[in-house]
Amino acid sequence: MTRGNQRDQDRLKAQKKAAASAKKPKESAANLAKRKEADAEILRQKQKLAADKAAAEAGGSNKK
């Protein structure tokens, strides 16, 4: 029965992994909402910069 030892080792490894993930603090709903809003604001700024750059290139290429 060579599988017996490997099964035990895998079980111990899984228990250690579960214990480590249980120690991590959970993100609260308020923090999650703040982070989502901050990420959305950053994305809006990036989109605005990209749109401004595209408009400048489109406007600049028509002038010769």
C-alpha positions in Angstrom: 0.0 0.0 0.0 2.2 2.8 -1.2 -0.8 5.1 -1.6 -1.5 5.3 2.2 1.5 7.5 3.1 0.9 9.8 0.2 -2.8 10.1 1.1 -1.8 11.1 4.7 0.7 13.7 3.5 -1.8 15.2 1.1 -4.4 15.4 4.0 -1.8 17.2 6.2 -0.9 19.6 3.4 -4.6 20.4 2.8 -5.2 21.0 6.5 -2.2 23.4 6.7 -3.5 25.3 3.6 -7.0 25.6 5.1 -5.6 26.8 8.4 -3.5 29.4 6.7 -6.4 30.7 4.7 -8.7 30.8 7.8 -6.2 33.2 9.5 -6.5 35.9 6.7 -8.8 38.7 7.6 -11.9 39.0 5.5 -12.6 42.2 3.6 -15.6 44.0 5.0 -18.4 45.2 2.7 -17.6 48.8 3.3 -13.9 48.4 2.4 -14.9 46.4 -0.7 -17.3 49.1 -1.8 -14.6 51.8 -1.3 -12.1 49.8 -3.2 -14.5 49.2 -6.1 -15.3 52.9 -6.3 -11.6 53.9 -6.2 -10.9 51.4 -9.0 -13.8 52.7 -11.0 -12.6 56.3 -10.6 -9.1 55.3 -11.8 -10.6 53.5 -14.8 -12.7 56.6 -15.7 -9.6 58.8 -15.6 -7.8 56.4 -17.9 -10.7 56.3 -20.3 -10.9 60.1 -20.3 -7.2 60.4 -21.0 -7.4 57.9 -23.8 -10.4 59.7 -25.4 -8.7 63.0 -25.1 -5.6 61.6 -26.8 -7.6 60.0 -29.6 -9.5 63.3 -30.1 -6.2 65.2 -30.3 -4.7 62.7 -32.8 -7.9 62.8 -34.9 -8.0 66.6 -34.9 -4.2 66.9 -35.5 -4.2 64.6 -38.5 -6.8 66.6 -40.4 -4.6 69.7 -40.3 -1.9 69.7 -42.9 
